[in-house]
Amino acid sequence: MAKAQDIKEHMEVLGSDGQHVGTVDHMDGADKIKLAKSDAKDGKHHFIPLSLVDHVDAHVHLNKAAKDVMAQWKSAA
């Protein structure tokens, strides 16, 4: 499992299919990634659980396809 401290602001988040999911705004607590609303089509912040992170390099790579992540994420204004 990836470590929260490896995830930095402005990193691109990619689904397991290599598709763009969003851009990291910051970690929200120890177990959620808050995505930047400026990068969202609906203009809202979205949250992804840390448990979906497969690994982190120059990007945050998730263990689910982008469309599946977007169908399940939580939103906030």
C-alpha positions, 0 to 999 in steps of 0.5 A, spaced: 500 500 500 502 506 498 504 511 503 500 518 504 506 522 505 508 520 498 502 523 495 504 531 494 500 537 491 499 537 484 501 530 482 496 527 477 492 521 479 491 516 474 486 510 473 489 503 472 487 504 465 492 510 465 486 515 464 487 521 468 482 521 474 484 528 477 490 532 480 491 532 488 489 538 492 492 535 498 491 529 503 485 529 507 486 526 513 491 520 513 486 516 508 483 520 503 486 524 497 482 530 496 482 532 488 483 539 486 476 542 483 479 546 478 481 540 474 474 537 475 469 537 470 463 539 475 467 544 479 467 540 485 472 537 490 472 529 489 475 524 495 479 518 493 480 513 499 488 511 500 486 504 499 485 505 491 492 507 490 496 502 487 503 505 487 506 512 487 512 515 482 511 521 479 504 520 478 499 517 483 496 510 480 490 507 482 488 500 482 481 501 479 480 504 472 478 511 471 471 510 470 470 506 476 473 511 480 469 517 478 463 513 479 464 511 486 468 518 489 465 522 494 464 529 492 464 536 496 463 543 493 
